[in-house]
Amino acid sequence: MDGNHPYSAAQFNEALRRNKAVVCALSASYISTFAGYPLDSLKSRMQTMKTPITVPKLAGLVYREEGIAGFYRGLAIPIVTISFVRAASFTIYTETKESFRAHNYLNRERILDAALVGGIGGAMSGSLISFGSAPFELVKVRRQLEYAIAASKGITLVKPPSTLGAVKDIFKTNGIRGLYTGFRLHFMRDTLGTALYFFEYDGMRHLLGRQRNGEQGPTPAWLWWLPIHPSLVPFVCGSFSGVTSWALIYPLDVVKTKIQQRALAGERYRGMMETLHRLIRGPDPAAPKPILAGIARIYRGLGVSALRSVTTHGLLWTFYDITGEYIDRLS
């Protein structure tokens, strides 16, 4: 052992192996978060706009009014908190799966067993993490919607406050409780969404040849019509589970964002059902209310969210597996 280095290479590698889930989640999350954040910002804006707008038009509007920085407003929040949220989430998820394996629960080589264990681990992860992530996401929404919130208050915003300034403003208005505005919806969204996400991901990975011990086997012969290279399996499964699980809980996220926006702007509180009803009804109460138009309003911004999910979750699982394989090869 070198006197200048308290730890040997072998000890460092062993530490990486012991904390594999944390290391993989951190390295993958920084890359995927940075890549998908501009789309997340556009999604939040589209959810709260009263009139429909296309993604390219909204992107052009943001660029003209706020520049490139407008797409990354609030990025400090997910970047700073990603070390907690992703690491803790994947740790809870993997530890839950390890516990099921150790007790031989739902441990058969069947897709339903694999998906259920993943879903249970996801639900545990989402529900526990929501207590820590809710304040940070509220501040992120506040930063993304600074101009819309200022307009609601009748204020012309020249220079938006910093992230710390946004936190101080929320705390000054409503104290610690204000940082948990919309928490019930946040809790429901994260618990259901994370359960669905890992349920679908683990089920699809099993379908595409991954064994219950985590090793990737060959693609089953009956899937000959689905030419997926083994290196693309994490990206495909991550993208698919990200898009579909997000689509299922998207209305809940829209309602959450709208309620948070109104609260941050100091407007009268509206409950979940009232907010949902108004979103479906649209801005003009006297206008015809065809069901498809109402659904379209609820799912406004889903296209950009789907693109964000493909980018974020595809890259997340790709780099998660790459990092994991690198750690496994360490001597």
Secondary structure, DSSP 8 states (H G I E B T S, - for coil): --TT-SS-HHHHHHHHHHTHHHHHHHHHHHHHHHHHHHHHHHHHHHHH-SS---HHHHHHHHHHHH-GGGGGTTTHHHHHHHHHHHHHHHHHHHHHHHHHHHTTSS-SSSHHHHHHHHHHHHHHHHHHHHHHHHHHHHHHHHHHTHHHHHHHTT---SS---HHHHHHHHHHHHHHHHTTTTHHHHHHHHHHHHHHHHHHHHHHHHHTTB-TTS-B----GGGTTS---GGGHHHHHHHHHHHHHHHHHHHHHHHHHHHHHHHHTT-----HHHHHHHHHH-S-TTS---HHHHHHHHTTTHHHHHHHHHHHHHHHHHHHHHHHHHHHH--
